[in-house]
Amino acid sequence: MQDAEKEAEHIIAIAEKAAQSEVEKIKEQTSKECAAIQQQARTKIDSATDIIMGRIVKAHGNS
């Protein structure tokens, strides 16, 4: 009976390690995806700023 319990504990420990490894991989991938989205947003904000500034300068001239 003790052998079965030890084997079960061993199997659970292996499964927990595998799950933790998978969690770390998912965290890393999610972090990379978030960084890419933030970079795209920065690019679009810069473009929007340029467009808005261009319209303001055209509407008001160089005064």
Rosetta blueprint (number, residue, H / E / L):
1 M L
2 Q H
3 D H
4 A H
5 E H
6 K H
7 E H
8 A H
9 E H
10 H H
11 I H
12 I H
13 A H
14 I H
15 A H
16 E H
17 K H
18 A H
19 A H
20 Q H
21 S H
22 E H
23 V H
24 E H
25 K H
26 I H
27 K H
28 E H
29 Q H
30 T H
31 S H
32 K H
33 E H
34 C H
35 A H
36 A H
37 I H
38 Q H
39 Q H
40 Q H
41 A H
42 R H
43 T H
44 K H
45 I H
46 D H
47 S H
48 A H
49 T H
50 D H
51 I H
52 I H
53 M H
54 G H
55 R H
56 I H
57 V H
58 K H
59 A H
60 H H
61 G L
62 N L
63 S L
